[in-house]
Amino acid sequence: MPQPVRVSYQIMGFNALKLSYPMVQDFVNEMYVNESNQLDAFERYIAKFGCITHLNHGDWAKFAKCYDGLEHAKNKYNIKLAMAYRK
């Protein structure tokens, strides 16, 4: 049986208000509740900042830049995403 691919992501607290959390502390509190709330924050982020379009098209370089910023290439984030997707 194939092993599931482990996904890891991080949403910084300074995005809380942009993602419709009333205050940063509300965002933090929600992240402690469960993984579903963490996934919700990630979904909000990629929708709000337009990353979802790149994800839907499998454009890993544009998705990585949208999600991780200009430094994504230094850590080969787009390559790692593409490899995880193929897996």
N, C-alpha and C positions, 0 to 999 in steps of 0.2 A: 504494500500500500504506500503511495507517495506521501511524503511528509508535507504538512502545510508550510507555506512560506511565511516566515515571521516578519511582520511589518512593524516598523518603528517610525514614528513621526513626532514632531514637537511643534506646538503652537505657543508662541511667546505671549506673555501676559499683556504686553503693550498693545496687542491686537484686540483685547477683550471688548472695548467699546465699539470698535468697528464691526465686531461680530455679533452685536446686539445684546451683549451682557450688560446689565445695568451698571456694574462696577467691576473692577479687576478682582476684588475679593469674591464676588459672585462666580466669576469664571473659575477661579482657583477652587472654590468649594465644589463646583460641579465636576471638576476633574478628579476629585477625590471620591466621588460617589461610585462610579463604575466605568468600565471601558466603553460602554455605549455612549456615555456623555462625552468621552474623549473623541470617539469617532464622529459624533455630532459636531464637535468643534472643528475637526479636520474638514468635514463636509462643508461647514459654513465658510471656512477659510478658502478652500479651493473654488467655491462658487463665488464668493465676494470678490476675490482678486482675479477671477477669470482663468485660473489654472485648470479648471475642469475641461475646458475646450481642448487644451493641449493633451490632457490625459485621455480624453475620448478619441483623439486622433493618433495616440501612441507616439506623440512627438516628445520624446524624453528630454531632449535638450531644452526645449521651451518650457516644459513642465518644471524641470529642475530649476531653471532661472526664475520662473514665476514663484515657486514655492521657497527655494533656498537662497535666492538672490544671486548677485554677480559672482560670488565666490564658489558657486556650485561646480564649476569646471575644475577647480584646483583639487577637489576631492573626488573627481570623476563620478559625481552623484548621478548624472544622466546615464552613464555606462552601467552603474550598479542597479539602477532602476530597470533598465532594459534587460539585464541579465536575470533579475528577479522575476520579471514579467514572463520571460521565455521559460523559466523553470516551472 
